[in-house]
Amino acid sequence: MRRILKPVDFLKWFNHFIPNIGRTKNLLEPVVVTDRTDPKLVHLDGLNLSRAWCMYGISLNLPGNNRLKKILYSSAQKHAEAGLSNIASGNYEGEHWLASFAVYLLSEINNP
């Protein structure tokens, strides 16, 4: 939505879409993957990378004085660290696709 709405309209929409994001711990904390050899559970590494990618994009486009800017940026960093640390785990279940999510994340950081 941040790409199609004007910044002021995006901020209004975002505040209504997730009104209490600053208090939503299960969204702001990275997911823990308990078994990277499990082809279903390893998708949670992808979730961490995807969340980081989206949170960076949103935080980098919020006004400097917005209270969510720092919260989302900090959460994005945590998610990025959790996801990037596992893209080369040595297990096929994640390695064959997680790098593509890492590219999206790193592209967002370098090209907001």
Biopython code that builds the backbone (N, CA, C, O; Angstrom):
import numpy as np
from Bio.PDB.StructureBuilder import StructureBuilder

atoms = [
    (1, "MET", "N", (0.814, -1.191, 0.000)),
    (1, "MET", "CA", (0.000, 0.000, 0.000)),
    (1, "MET", "C", (0.868, 1.270, 0.000)),
    (1, "MET", "O", (0.474, 2.307, -0.532)),
    (2, "ARG", "N", (2.052, 1.161, 0.607)),
    (2, "ARG", "CA", (2.913, 2.355, 0.656)),
    (2, "ARG", "C", (3.379, 2.768, -0.725)),
    (2, "ARG", "O", (3.774, 3.915, -0.930)),
    (3, "ARG", "N", (3.338, 1.846, -1.671)),
    (3, "ARG", "CA", (3.789, 2.163, -3.020)),
    (3, "ARG", "C", (2.697, 2.796, -3.874)),
    (3, "ARG", "O", (2.994, 3.432, -4.884)),
    (4, "ILE", "N", (1.441, 2.629, -3.481)),
    (4, "ILE", "CA", (0.364, 3.166, -4.315)),
    (4, "ILE", "C", (-0.362, 4.351, -3.693)),
    (4, "ILE", "O", (-1.045, 5.100, -4.391)),
    (5, "LEU", "N", (-0.218, 4.523, -2.382)),
    (5, "LEU", "CA", (-0.866, 5.649, -1.709)),
    (5, "LEU", "C", (0.129, 6.793, -1.500)),
    (5, "LEU", "O", (1.335, 6.567, -1.401)),
    (6, "LYS", "N", (-0.374, 7.984, -1.437)),
    (6, "LYS", "CA", (0.448, 9.127, -1.050)),
    (6, "LYS", "C", (0.894, 8.897, 0.388)),
    (6, "LYS", "O", (0.175, 8.251, 1.151)),
    (7, "PRO", "N", (2.058, 9.407, 0.780)),
    (7, "PRO", "CA", (2.564, 9.154, 2.138)),
    (7, "PRO", "C", (1.556, 9.458, 3.241)),
    (7, "PRO", "O", (1.426, 8.671, 4.179)),
    (8, "VAL", "N", (0.850, 10.562, 3.155)),
    (8, "VAL", "CA", (-0.114, 10.910, 4.207)),
    (8, "VAL", "C", (-1.282, 9.918, 4.223)),
    (8, "VAL", "O", (-1.795, 9.577, 5.288)),
    (9, "ASP", "N", (-1.698, 9.461, 3.043)),
    (9, "ASP", "CA", (-2.789, 8.486, 2.966)),
    (9, "ASP", "C", (-2.333, 7.115, 3.440)),
    (9, "ASP", "O", (-3.095, 6.382, 4.071)),
    (10, "PHE", "N", (-1.080, 6.770, 3.131)),
    (10, "PHE", "CA", (-0.554, 5.493, 3.603)),
    (10, "PHE", "C", (-0.517, 5.467, 5.120)),
    (10, "PHE", "O", (-0.931, 4.483, 5.733)),
    (11, "LEU", "N", (-0.031, 6.525, 5.727)),
    (11, "LEU", "CA", (0.068, 6.578, 7.184)),
    (11, "LEU", "C", (-1.309, 6.429, 7.822)),
    (11, "LEU", "O", (-1.460, 5.717, 8.815)),
    (12, "LYS", "N", (-2.290, 7.083, 7.269)),
    (12, "LYS", "CA", (-3.664, 6.965, 7.782)),
    (12, "LYS", "C", (-4.157, 5.523, 7.639)),
    (12, "LYS", "O", (-4.720, 4.959, 8.578)),
    (13, "TRP", "N", (-3.943, 4.931, 6.459)),
    (13, "TRP", "CA", (-4.366, 3.554, 6.225)),
    (13, "TRP", "C", (-3.651, 2.599, 7.175)),
    (13, "TRP", "O", (-4.276, 1.729, 7.781)),
    (14, "PHE", "N", (-2.330, 2.768, 7.299)),
    (14, "PHE", "CA", (-1.529, 1.876, 8.127)),
    (14, "PHE", "C", (-1.975, 1.912, 9.584)),
    (14, "PHE", "O", (-2.074, 0.868, 10.228)),
    (15, "ASN", "N", (-2.241, 3.088, 10.101)),
    (15, "ASN", "CA", (-2.687, 3.226, 11.493)),
    (15, "ASN", "C", (-4.028, 2.548, 11.730)),
    (15, "ASN", "O", (-4.299, 2.090, 12.840)),
    (16, "HIS", "N", (-4.860, 2.479, 10.716)),
    (16, "HIS", "CA", (-6.145, 1.785, 10.841)),
    (16, "HIS", "C", (-5.992, 0.281, 10.607)),
    (16, "HIS", "O", (-6.712, -0.517, 11.206)),
    (17, "PHE", "N", (-5.053, -0.106, 9.737)),
    (17, "PHE", "CA", (-4.846, -1.512, 9.402)),
    (17, "PHE", "C", (-4.280, -2.286, 10.586)),
    (17, "PHE", "O", (-4.763, -3.369, 10.917)),
    (18, "ILE", "N", (-3.250, -1.722, 11.224)),
    (18, "ILE", "CA", (-2.652, -2.340, 12.420)),
    (18, "ILE", "C", (-2.542, -1.248, 13.480)),
    (18, "ILE", "O", (-1.471, -0.671, 13.671)),
    (19, "PRO", "N", (-3.640, -0.967, 14.164)),
    (19, "PRO", "CA", (-3.661, 0.174, 15.083)),
    (19, "PRO", "C", (-2.731, 0.043, 16.289)),
    (19, "PRO", "O", (-2.282, 1.060, 16.818)),
    (20, "ASN", "N", (-2.436, -1.149, 16.730)),
    (20, "ASN", "CA", (-1.611, -1.320, 17.930)),
    (20, "ASN", "C", (-0.325, -2.079, 17.644)),
    (20, "ASN", "O", (0.117, -2.882, 18.466)),
    (21, "ILE", "N", (0.273, -1.836, 16.499)),
    (21, "ILE", "CA", (1.453, -2.617, 16.116)),
    (21, "ILE", "C", (2.586, -2.490, 17.133)),
    (21, "ILE", "O", (3.355, -3.435, 17.310)),
    (22, "GLY", "N", (2.700, -1.381, 17.782)),
    (22, "GLY", "CA", (3.751, -1.192, 18.786)),
    (22, "GLY", "C", (3.601, -2.106, 19.978)),
    (22, "GLY", "O", (4.554, -2.310, 20.731)),
    (23, "ARG", "N", (2.413, -2.662, 20.161)),
    (23, "ARG", "CA", (2.154, -3.571, 21.281)),
    (23, "ARG", "C", (1.896, -5.006, 20.814)),
    (23, "ARG", "O", (1.404, -5.828, 21.587)),
    (24, "THR", "N", (2.220, -5.307, 19.573)),
    (24, "THR", "CA", (1.954, -6.621, 18.998)),
    (24, "THR", "C", (3.236, -7.433, 18.979)),
    (24, "THR", "O", (3.896, -7.532, 17.945)),
    (25, "LYS", "N", (3.597, -8.018, 20.122)),
    (25, "LYS", "CA", (4.876, -8.726, 20.263)),
    (25, "LYS", "C", (5.025, -9.876, 19.269)),
    (25, "LYS", "O", (6.108, -10.083, 18.724)),
    (26, "ASN", "N", (3.944, -10.626, 19.029)),
    (26, "ASN", "CA", (4.084, -11.786, 18.149)),
    (26, "ASN", "C", (4.384, -11.394, 16.711)),
    (26, "ASN", "O", (4.840, -12.235, 15.936)),
    (27, "LEU", "N", (4.147, -10.172, 16.336)),
    (27, "LEU", "CA", (4.481, -9.695, 15.002)),
    (27, "LEU", "C", (5.867, -9.048, 14.972)),
    (27, "LEU", "O", (6.557, -9.098, 13.954)),
    (28, "LEU", "N", (6.262, -8.453, 16.067)),
    (28, "LEU", "CA", (7.513, -7.698, 16.106)),
    (28, "LEU", "C", (8.736, -8.550, 16.450)),
    (28, "LEU", "O", (9.869, -8.122, 16.226)),
    (29, "GLU", "N", (8.520, -9.738, 16.986)),
    (29, "GLU", "CA", (9.633, -10.615, 17.334)),
    (29, "GLU", "C", (9.802, -11.697, 16.274)),
    (29, "GLU", "O", (8.808, -12.239, 15.790)),
    (30, "PRO", "N", (11.032, -12.022, 15.905)),
    (30, "PRO", "CA", (11.261, -13.081, 14.916)),
    (30, "PRO", "C", (10.734, -14.430, 15.402)),
    (30, "PRO", "O", (10.679, -14.705, 16.600)),
    (31, "VAL", "N", (10.357, -15.242, 14.456)),
    (31, "VAL", "CA", (9.882, -16.589, 14.742)),
    (31, "VAL", "C", (11.093, -17.497, 14.906)),
    (31, "VAL", "O", (12.077, -17.352, 14.182)),
    (32, "VAL", "N", (11.031, -18.427, 15.846)),
    (32, "VAL", "CA", (12.119, -19.370, 16.078)),
    (32, "VAL", "C", (11.838, -20.648, 15.296)),
    (32, "VAL", "O", (10.763, -21.236, 15.411)),
    (33, "VAL", "N", (12.806, -21.062, 14.511)),
    (33, "VAL", "CA", (12.688, -22.293, 13.741)),
    (33, "VAL", "C", (13.356, -23.402, 14.546)),
    (33, "VAL", "O", (14.551, -23.333, 14.835)),
    (34, "THR", "N", (12.598, -24.404, 14.900)),
    (34, "THR", "CA", (13.126, -25.470, 15.753)),
    (34, "THR", "C", (13.790, -26.605, 14.989)),
    (34, "THR", "O", (14.554, -27.376, 15.569)),
    (35, "ASP", "N", (13.507, -26.720, 13.684)),
    (35, "ASP", "CA", (14.098, -27.800, 12.896)),
    (35, "ASP", "C", (14.213, -27.369, 11.439)),
    (35, "ASP", "O", (13.228, -27.377, 10.701)),
    (36, "ARG", "N", (15.420, -26.995, 11.032)),
    (36, "ARG", "CA", (15.641, -26.525, 9.659)),
    (36, "ARG", "C", (15.643, -27.645, 8.633)),
    (36, "ARG", "O", (15.696, -27.382, 7.432)),
    (37, "THR", "N", (15.586, -28.871, 9.082)),
    (37, "THR", "CA", (15.485, -29.982, 8.132)),
    (37, "THR", "C", (14.028, -30.324, 7.838)),
    (37, "THR", "O", (13.745, -31.132, 6.954)),
    (38, "ASP", "N", (13.111, -29.715, 8.571)),
    (38, "ASP", "CA", (11.684, -29.930, 8.332)),
    (38, "ASP", "C", (11.246, -28.981, 7.219)),
    (38, "ASP", "O", (11.323, -27.764, 7.386)),
    (39, "PRO", "N", (10.784, -29.521, 6.078)),
    (39, "PRO", "CA", (10.446, -28.658, 4.942)),
    (39, "PRO", "C", (9.284, -27.697, 5.211)),
    (39, "PRO", "O", (9.099, -26.738, 4.463)),
    (40, "LYS", "N", (8.515, -27.934, 6.244)),
    (40, "LYS", "CA", (7.441, -26.992, 6.585)),
    (40, "LYS", "C", (7.937, -25.932, 7.571)),
    (40, "LYS", "O", (7.699, -24.740, 7.377)),
    (41, "LEU", "N", (8.619, -26.362, 8.616)),
    (41, "LEU", "CA", (9.080, -25.415, 9.633)),
    (41, "LEU", "C", (10.087, -24.407, 9.094)),
    (41, "LEU", "O", (10.123, -23.267, 9.557)),
    (42, "VAL", "N", (10.902, -24.807, 8.126)),
    (42, "VAL", "CA", (11.919, -23.900, 7.600)),
    (42, "VAL", "C", (11.291, -22.702, 6.893)),
    (42, "VAL", "O", (11.959, -21.693, 6.668)),
    (43, "HIS", "N", (10.028, -22.810, 6.547)),
    (43, "HIS", "CA", (9.349, -21.654, 5.948)),
    (43, "HIS", "C", (9.284, -20.475, 6.916)),
    (43, "HIS", "O", (9.089, -19.334, 6.498)),
    (44, "LEU", "N", (9.444, -20.750, 8.194)),
    (44, "LEU", "CA", (9.448, -19.661, 9.171)),
    (44, "LEU", "C", (10.687, -18.778, 9.008)),
    (44, "LEU", "O", (10.641, -17.592, 9.336)),
    (45, "ASP", "N", (11.789, -19.334, 8.509)),
    (45, "ASP", "CA", (12.946, -18.488, 8.176)),
    (45, "ASP", "C", (12.551, -17.511, 7.067)),
    (45, "ASP", "O", (12.935, -16.342, 7.092)),
    (46, "GLY", "N", (11.791, -17.999, 6.108)),
    (46, "GLY", "CA", (11.294, -17.127, 5.040)),
    (46, "GLY", "C", (10.365, -16.057, 5.576)),
    (46, "GLY", "O", (10.375, -14.921, 5.102)),
    (47, "LEU", "N", (9.559, -16.420, 6.569)),
    (47, "LEU", "CA", (8.673, -15.432, 7.195)),
    (47, "LEU", "C", (9.497, -14.329, 7.849)),
    (47, "LEU", "O", (9.163, -13.151, 7.723)),
    (48, "ASN", "N", (10.563, -14.694, 8.541)),
    (48, "ASN", "CA", (11.424, -13.676, 9.165)),
    (48, "ASN", "C", (12.013, -12.737, 8.120)),
    (48, "ASN", "O", (12.030, -11.521, 8.311)),
    (49, "LEU", "N", (12.495, -13.303, 7.017)),
    (49, "LEU", "CA", (13.064, -12.464, 5.958)),
    (49, "LEU", "C", (12.005, -11.580, 5.315)),
    (49, "LEU", "O", (12.256, -10.410, 5.028)),
    (50, "SER", "N", (10.830, -12.136, 5.092)),
    (50, "SER", "CA", (9.741, -11.373, 4.486)),
    (50, "SER", "C", (9.281, -10.239, 5.401)),
    (50, "SER", "O", (9.045, -9.120, 4.947)),
    (51, "ARG", "N", (9.157, -10.539, 6.681)),
    (51, "ARG", "CA", (8.784, -9.488, 7.637)),
    (51, "ARG", "C", (9.836, -8.382, 7.659)),
    (51, "ARG", "O", (9.498, -7.198, 7.651)),
    (52, "ALA", "N", (11.110, -8.771, 7.685)),
    (52, "ALA", "CA", (12.188, -7.772, 7.708)),
    (52, "ALA", "C", (12.100, -6.883, 6.480)),
    (52, "ALA", "O", (12.188, -5.659, 6.586)),
    (53, "TRP", "N", (11.932, -7.483, 5.339)),
    (53, "TRP", "CA", (11.834, -6.765, 4.068)),
    (53, "TRP", "C", (10.694, -5.754, 4.114)),
    (53, "TRP", "O", (10.873, -4.594, 3.744)),
    (54, "CYS", "N", (9.529, -6.191, 4.567)),
    (54, "CYS", "CA", (8.366, -5.293, 4.610)),
    (54, "CYS", "C", (8.505, -4.221, 5.685)),
    (54, "CYS", "O", (8.170, -3.060, 5.451)),
    (55, "MET", "N", (8.995, -4.603, 6.856)),
    (55, "MET", "CA", (9.136, -3.625, 7.939)),
    (55, "MET", "C", (10.175, -2.563, 7.618)),
    (55, "MET", "O", (9.991, -1.393, 7.952)),
    (56, "TYR", "N", (11.272, -2.963, 6.971)),
    (56, "TYR", "CA", (12.250, -1.958, 6.530)),
    (56, "TYR", "C", (11.581, -0.985, 5.571)),
    (56, "TYR", "O", (11.705, 0.230, 5.723)),
    (57, "GLY", "N", (10.881, -1.515, 4.597)),
    (57, "GLY", "CA", (10.232, -0.664, 3.597)),
    (57, "GLY", "C", (9.272, 0.327, 4.218)),
    (57, "GLY", "O", (9.238, 1.497, 3.839)),
    (58, "ILE", "N", (8.496, -0.146, 5.168)),
    (58, "ILE", "CA", (7.530, 0.737, 5.828)),
    (58, "ILE", "C", (8.264, 1.761, 6.693)),
    (58, "ILE", "O", (7.987, 2.958, 6.612)),
    (59, "SER", "N", (9.201, 1.289, 7.523)),
    (59, "SER", "CA", (9.874, 2.213, 8.447)),
    (59, "SER", "C", (10.670, 3.288, 7.716)),
    (59, "SER", "O", (10.709, 4.439, 8.150)),
    (60, "LEU", "N", (11.304, 2.912, 6.608)),
    (60, "LEU", "CA", (12.096, 3.889, 5.872)),
    (60, "LEU", "C", (11.238, 4.937, 5.170)),
    (60, "LEU", "O", (11.745, 5.961, 4.713)),
    (61, "ASN", "N", (9.947, 4.676, 5.089)),
    (61, "ASN", "CA", (9.053, 5.617, 4.419)),
    (61, "ASN", "C", (8.102, 6.342, 5.369)),
    (61, "ASN", "O", (7.270, 7.136, 4.930)),
    (62, "LEU", "N", (8.222, 6.073, 6.650)),
    (62, "LEU", "CA", (7.415, 6.815, 7.629)),
    (62, "LEU", "C", (8.099, 8.145, 7.929)),
    (62, "LEU", "O", (9.322, 8.251, 7.841)),
    (63, "PRO", "N", (7.318, 9.151, 8.279)),
    (63, "PRO", "CA", (7.926, 10.437, 8.651)),
    (63, "PRO", "C", (8.876, 10.260, 9.832)),
    (63, "PRO", "O", (8.666, 9.395, 10.682)),
    (64, "GLY", "N", (9.896, 11.067, 9.878)),
    (64, "GLY", "CA", (10.919, 10.958, 10.910)),
    (64, "GLY", "C", (10.420, 11.028, 12.337)),
    (64, "GLY", "O", (11.043, 10.462, 13.235)),
    (65, "ASN", "N", (9.320, 11.703, 12.564)),
    (65, "ASN", "CA", (8.803, 11.870, 13.931)),
    (65, "ASN", "C", (7.731, 10.832, 14.277)),
    (65, "ASN", "O", (7.169, 10.879, 15.371)),
    (66, "ASN", "N", (7.441, 9.911, 13.383)),
    (66, "ASN", "CA", (6.405, 8.918, 13.641)),
    (66, "ASN", "C", (6.886, 7.915, 14.683)),
    (66, "ASN", "O", (8.002, 7.404, 14.586)),
    (67, "ARG", "N", (6.058, 7.636, 15.667)),
    (67, "ARG", "CA", (6.442, 6.748, 16.771)),
    (67, "ARG", "C", (6.724, 5.320, 16.319)),
    (67, "ARG", "O", (7.463, 4.603, 16.994)),
    (68, "LEU", "N", (6.160, 4.893, 15.206)),
    (68, "LEU", "CA", (6.352, 3.528, 14.728)),
    (68, "LEU", "C", (7.642, 3.335, 13.935)),
    (68, "LEU", "O", (8.087, 2.205, 13.737)),
    (69, "LYS", "N", (8.228, 4.410, 13.492)),
    (69, "LYS", "CA", (9.436, 4.324, 12.655)),
    (69, "LYS", "C", (10.533, 3.524, 13.347)),
    (69, "LYS", "O", (11.073, 2.581, 12.768)),
    (70, "LYS", "N", (10.861, 3.888, 14.565)),
    (70, "LYS", "CA", (11.928, 3.228, 15.314)),
    (70, "LYS", "C", (11.530, 1.794, 15.690)),
    (70, "LYS", "O", (12.360, 0.887, 15.635)),
    (71, "ILE", "N", (10.280, 1.589, 16.067)),
    (71, "ILE", "CA", (9.793, 0.256, 16.447)),
    (71, "ILE", "C", (9.910, -0.710, 15.271)),
    (71, "ILE", "O", (10.426, -1.817, 15.424)),
    (72, "LEU", "N", (9.433, -0.294, 14.102)),
    (72, "LEU", "CA", (9.468, -1.168, 12.925)),
    (72, "LEU", "C", (10.894, -1.380, 12.435)),
    (72, "LEU", "O", (11.245, -2.485, 12.020)),
    (73, "TYR", "N", (11.715, -0.348, 12.475)),
    (73, "TYR", "CA", (13.099, -0.485, 12.026)),
    (73, "TYR", "C", (13.852, -1.465, 12.922)),
    (73, "TYR", "O", (14.581, -2.329, 12.432)),
    (74, "SER", "N", (13.673, -1.329, 14.225)),
    (74, "SER", "CA", (14.324, -2.233, 15.173)),
    (74, "SER", "C", (13.850, -3.672, 14.974)),
    (74, "SER", "O", (14.654, -4.604, 14.990)),
    (75, "SER", "N", (12.562, -3.845, 14.791)),
    (75, "SER", "CA", (12.016, -5.176, 14.549)),
    (75, "SER", "C", (12.536, -5.749, 13.235)),
    (75, "SER", "O", (12.844, -6.938, 13.154)),
    (76, "ALA", "N", (12.633, -4.917, 12.216)),
    (76, "ALA", "CA", (13.169, -5.365, 10.930)),
    (76, "ALA", "C", (14.601, -5.861, 11.085)),
    (76, "ALA", "O", (14.978, -6.869, 10.489)),
    (77, "GLN", "N", (15.394, -5.161, 11.880)),
    (77, "GLN", "CA", (16.776, -5.591, 12.106)),
    (77, "GLN", "C", (16.827, -6.967, 12.774)),
    (77, "GLN", "O", (17.626, -7.819, 12.385)),
    (78, "LYS", "N", (15.979, -7.179, 13.773)),
    (78, "LYS", "CA", (15.938, -8.472, 14.463)),
    (78, "LYS", "C", (15.530, -9.590, 13.499)),
    (78, "LYS", "O", (16.134, -10.663, 13.483)),
    (79, "HIS", "N", (14.501, -9.323, 12.704)),
    (79, "HIS", "CA", (14.036, -10.320, 11.743)),
    (79, "HIS", "C", (15.100, -10.606, 10.683)),
    (79, "HIS", "O", (15.297, -11.755, 10.285)),
    (80, "ALA", "N", (15.779, -9.561, 10.232)),
    (80, "ALA", "CA", (16.824, -9.739, 9.229)),
    (80, "ALA", "C", (17.964, -10.589, 9.777)),
    (80, "ALA", "O", (18.445, -11.498, 9.101)),
    (81, "GLU", "N", (18.391, -10.298, 10.986)),
    (81, "GLU", "CA", (19.464, -11.083, 11.603)),
    (81, "GLU", "C", (19.056, -12.546, 11.744)),
    (81, "GLU", "O", (19.842, -13.446, 11.449)),
    (82, "ALA", "N", (17.827, -12.780, 12.195)),
    (82, "ALA", "CA", (17.346, -14.156, 12.377)),
    (82, "ALA", "C", (17.282, -14.894, 11.043)),
    (82, "ALA", "O", (17.675, -16.057, 10.961)),
    (83, "GLY", "N", (16.797, -14.237, 10.014)),
    (83, "GLY", "CA", (16.656, -14.891, 8.717)),
    (83, "GLY", "C", (17.960, -15.036, 7.965)),
    (83, "GLY", "O", (18.237, -16.097, 7.406)),
    (84, "LEU", "N", (18.769, -13.985, 7.941)),
    (84, "LEU", "CA", (20.016, -14.030, 7.178)),
    (84, "LEU", "C", (21.016, -15.017, 7.769)),
    (84, "LEU", "O", (21.840, -15.580, 7.048)),
    (85, "SER", "N", (20.945, -15.220, 9.056)),
    (85, "SER", "CA", (21.892, -16.150, 9.684)),
    (85, "SER", "C", (21.624, -17.598, 9.293)),
    (85, "SER", "O", (22.425, -18.480, 9.606)),
    (86, "ASN", "N", (20.509, -17.853, 8.613)),
    (86, "ASN", "CA", (20.153, -19.232, 8.296)),
    (86, "ASN", "C", (19.997, -19.520, 6.810)),
    (86, "ASN", "O", (19.532, -20.598, 6.441)),
    (87, "ILE", "N", (20.370, -18.589, 5.961)),
    (87, "ILE", "CA", (20.184, -18.861, 4.532)),
    (87, "ILE", "C", (21.209, -19.865, 4.005)),
    (87, "ILE", "O", (21.022, -20.431, 2.928)),
    (88, "ALA", "N", (22.273, -20.086, 4.745)),
    (88, "ALA", "CA", (23.272, -21.077, 4.353)),
    (88, "ALA", "C", (23.433, -22.098, 5.478)),
    (88, "ALA", "O", (24.530, -22.289, 6.003)),
    (89, "SER", "N", (22.343, -22.743, 5.837)),
    (89, "SER", "CA", (22.337, -23.679, 6.961)),
    (89, "SER", "C", (22.929, -25.033, 6.610)),
    (89, "SER", "O", (23.259, -25.818, 7.499)),
    (90, "GLY", "N", (23.065, -25.312, 5.312)),
    (90, "GLY", "CA", (23.544, -26.614, 4.898)),
    (90, "GLY", "C", (22.420, -27.599, 4.636)),
    (90, "GLY", "O", (22.661, -28.750, 4.272)),
    (91, "ASN", "N", (21.184, -27.137, 4.824)),
    (91, "ASN", "CA", (20.022, -27.998, 4.600)),
    (91, "ASN", "C", (19.269, -27.545, 3.351)),
    (91, "ASN", "O", (18.905, -26.377, 3.217)),
    (92, "TYR", "N", (19.048, -28.473, 2.462)),
    (92, "TYR", "CA", (18.368, -28.185, 1.196)),
    (92, "TYR", "C", (16.995, -27.557, 1.418)),
    (92, "TYR", "O", (16.580, -26.694, 0.644)),
    (93, "GLU", "N", (16.298, -27.973, 2.449)),
    (93, "GLU", "CA", (14.922, -27.521, 2.679)),
    (93, "GLU", "C", (14.792, -26.004, 2.681)),
    (93, "GLU", "O", (13.756, -25.479, 2.272)),
    (94, "GLY", "N", (15.801, -25.300, 3.126)),
    (94, "GLY", "CA", (15.754, -23.845, 3.126)),
    (94, "GLY", "C", (16.700, -23.211, 2.136)),
    (94, "GLY", "O", (16.381, -22.198, 1.513)),
    (95, "GLU", "N", (17.871, -23.812, 1.993)),
    (95, "GLU", "CA", (18.905, -23.190, 1.163)),
    (95, "GLU", "C", (18.493, -22.960, -0.283)),
    (95, "GLU", "O", (18.950, -22.000, -0.903)),
    (96, "HIS", "N", (17.659, -23.797, -0.823)),
    (96, "HIS", "CA", (17.360, -23.667, -2.253)),
    (96, "HIS", "C", (16.421, -22.510, -2.571)),
    (96, "HIS", "O", (16.198, -22.217, -3.745)),
    (97, "TRP", "N", (15.870, -21.851, -1.570)),
    (97, "TRP", "CA", (14.968, -20.733, -1.875)),
    (97, "TRP", "C", (15.125, -19.516, -0.960)),
    (97, "TRP", "O", (14.721, -18.418, -1.343)),
    (98, "LEU", "N", (15.688, -19.674, 0.215)),
    (98, "LEU", "CA", (15.773, -18.543, 1.148)),
    (98, "LEU", "C", (16.628, -17.392, 0.616)),
    (98, "LEU", "O", (16.392, -16.236, 0.967)),
    (99, "ALA", "N", (17.596, -17.691, -0.207)),
    (99, "ALA", "CA", (18.453, -16.627, -0.745)),
    (99, "ALA", "C", (17.641, -15.626, -1.564)),
    (99, "ALA", "O", (17.969, -14.439, -1.592)),
    (100, "SER", "N", (16.580, -16.096, -2.235)),
    (100, "SER", "CA", (15.761, -15.159, -3.013)),
    (100, "SER", "C", (15.063, -14.159, -2.097)),
    (100, "SER", "O", (14.921, -12.990, -2.455)),
    (101, "PHE", "N", (14.627, -14.604, -0.919)),
    (101, "PHE", "CA", (14.018, -13.684, 0.038)),
    (101, "PHE", "C", (15.063, -12.715, 0.583)),
    (101, "PHE", "O", (14.767, -11.547, 0.836)),
    (102, "ALA", "N", (16.286, -13.210, 0.761)),
    (102, "ALA", "CA", (17.366, -12.342, 1.236)),
    (102, "ALA", "C", (17.658, -11.251, 0.215)),
    (102, "ALA", "O", (17.939, -10.113, 0.591)),
    (103, "VAL", "N", (17.597, -11.583, -1.063)),
    (103, "VAL", "CA", (17.823, -10.585, -2.114)),
    (103, "VAL", "C", (16.746, -9.498, -2.047)),
    (103, "VAL", "O", (17.059, -8.313, -2.154)),
    (104, "TYR", "N", (15.494, -9.888, -1.875)),
    (104, "TYR", "CA", (14.419, -8.894, -1.740)),
    (104, "TYR", "C", (14.693, -7.984, -0.538)),
    (104, "TYR", "O", (14.566, -6.763, -0.635)),
    (105, "LEU", "N", (15.066, -8.582, 0.584)),
    (105, "LEU", "CA", (15.348, -7.807, 1.781)),
    (105, "LEU", "C", (16.498, -6.838, 1.559)),
    (105, "LEU", "O", (16.382, -5.651, 1.865)),
    (106, "LEU", "N", (17.591, -7.332, 1.035)),
    (106, "LEU", "CA", (18.765, -6.472, 0.833)),
    (106, "LEU", "C", (18.512, -5.405, -0.229)),
    (106, "LEU", "O", (19.072, -4.311, -0.153)),
    (107, "SER", "N", (17.688, -5.710, -1.199)),
    (107, "SER", "CA", (17.313, -4.709, -2.209)),
    (107, "SER", "C", (16.491, -3.593, -1.574)),
    (107, "SER", "O", (16.654, -2.424, -1.924)),
    (108, "GLU", "N", (15.613, -3.947, -0.647)),
    (108, "GLU", "CA", (14.777, -2.945, 0.032)),
    (108, "GLU", "C", (15.636, -2.033, 0.884)),
    (108, "GLU", "O", (15.427, -0.820, 0.900)),
    (109, "ILE", "N", (16.592, -2.598, 1.587)),
    (109, "ILE", "CA", (17.460, -1.798, 2.446)),
    (109, "ILE", "C", (18.268, -0.801, 1.608)),
    (109, "ILE", "O", (18.456, 0.349, 2.007)),
    (110, "ASN", "N", (18.735, -1.249, 0.458)),
    (110, "ASN", "CA", (19.583, -0.414, -0.376)),
    (110, "ASN", "C", (18.809, 0.469, -1.345)),
    (110, "ASN", "O", (19.395, 1.344, -1.982)),
    (111, "ASN", "N", (17.495, 0.251, -1.467)),
    (111, "ASN", "CA", (16.685, 0.969, -2.435)),
    (111, "ASN", "C", (15.289, 1.274, -1.898)),
    (111, "ASN", "O", (14.308, 0.830, -2.495)),
    (112, "PRO", "N", (15.161, 2.000, -0.813)),
    (112, "PRO", "CA", (13.819, 2.196, -0.231)),
    (112, "PRO", "C", (12.946, 2.923, -1.134)),
    (112, "PRO", "O", (11.787, 3.173, -0.804)),
]
sb = StructureBuilder()
sb.init_structure("model")
sb.init_model(0)
sb.init_chain("A")
sb.init_seg("    ")
for serial, (resi, resn, name, xyz) in enumerate(atoms, 1):
    if name == "N":
        sb.init_residue(resn, " ", resi, " ")
    sb.init_atom(name, np.array(xyz, "f"), 0.0, 1.0, " ", f" {name:<3s}", serial, name[0])
structure = sb.get_structure()
